[in-house]
Amino acid sequence: MTSSAEDQSSIRLRKLVARGFRLMPPVRDADGELMALIYVRPHGDIVDVVELRGEDDVRAARVSQEQGLTANPATAEWHTAGAACEVLDQVLALPERLIVARA
């Protein structure tokens, strides 16, 4: 039986997919154990990335295409981490593009 939090996370993940996010091949360790699920959505010169390692260990970032998916979160245009529902809600609330003023 699944918990309510898992059900809520699943609902949000379906919303991500409806917005164009694609599930990448699962990240597994040497023994084949699931380590992470990664969803990506490229749009224009931006890539949104969501990495789920556990219900309380989710990271998300918006990076430029030229930085790539391995960009340091400190150089990302936007990033967050935390529990699944909190992070997924923030990703779902993102505007199509972020306006970033660079000094």
GITAGI-V197999 format. One record per pair of residues at least 24 apart in sequence whose ideal C-beta (glycine too) atoms are under 10 Angstrom apart, sorted by sequence separation. I is the first residue (numbers start at 0). J is the second residue. D is the distance in Angstrom with one decimal. If there is no record, write none. Layout:
i = (I,I)
j = (J,J)
d = (D,D)
This chain:
i = (12,16,18,26,46,56,57,15,23,26,56,57,76,12,26,55,56,57,20,22,23,41,48,55,56,57,59,19,20,52,54,55,57,58,59,18,20,22,39,46,47,53,54,57,61,46,47,48,49,50,53,54,55,56,57,59,60,37,45,52,55,59,15,45,51,57,61,57,15,49,59,51,61,50,51,61,63,12,49,11,49,61,12,49,49,48,8,47,15,23,8,47,45,47,5,8,38,4,40,45,4,45,2,38,43,44,45,40,42,43,42,20,12,20,11,15,18,11,14,18,8,9,10,14,17,8,11,12,15,18,7,8,11,14,15,7,10,11,14,18,4,5,8,4,5,8,11,4,7,11,7)
j = (36,40,42,50,70,80,81,40,48,51,81,82,101,38,52,81,82,83,47,49,50,68,75,82,83,84,86,47,48,80,82,83,85,86,87,47,49,51,68,75,76,82,83,86,90,76,77,78,79,80,83,84,85,86,87,89,90,68,76,83,86,90,47,77,83,89,93,90,49,83,93,86,96,86,87,97,99,49,86,49,87,99,51,89,90,90,51,90,59,68,54,93,93,95,54,57,87,54,90,95,55,96,54,90,95,96,97,93,95,96,96,90,83,91,83,87,90,84,87,91,82,83,84,88,91,83,86,87,90,93,83,84,87,90,91,84,87,88,91,95,82,83,86,83,84,87,90,84,87,91,88)
d = (8.5,9.5,9.7,8.3,9.0,7.9,6.5,7.7,9.2,9.9,8.5,6.8,9.9,7.4,8.7,7.6,8.3,4.8,7.1,9.8,9.5,9.7,8.8,4.9,8.4,8.8,5.2,8.9,9.1,10.0,6.7,7.3,8.0,7.2,7.9,9.0,6.9,10.0,7.0,9.9,9.8,9.3,5.2,4.2,8.7,10.0,8.7,9.1,9.9,9.1,8.1,8.6,9.5,9.6,7.1,6.9,9.5,8.3,7.2,9.8,10.0,4.9,8.9,9.6,6.5,9.9,6.8,9.2,6.7,9.5,8.8,8.6,8.9,9.5,8.8,6.2,9.7,8.6,7.2,9.8,7.2,9.4,8.1,10.0,5.8,9.4,8.2,6.7,9.8,9.2,6.7,7.1,10.0,10.0,6.8,8.6,9.6,6.1,9.1,8.7,9.3,6.5,8.3,8.8,8.5,9.2,8.0,10.0,7.0,7.1,8.2,8.4,8.5,10.0,7.4,6.8,8.9,6.4,7.8,7.3,8.9,9.5,9.1,9.6,9.9,4.3,9.0,6.9,6.8,9.5,8.1,5.9,3.8,9.3,7.0,5.3,9.0,6.9,5.7,9.8,8.1,8.4,9.7,7.3,9.9,6.7,8.4,6.7,8.8,6.6,9.7)
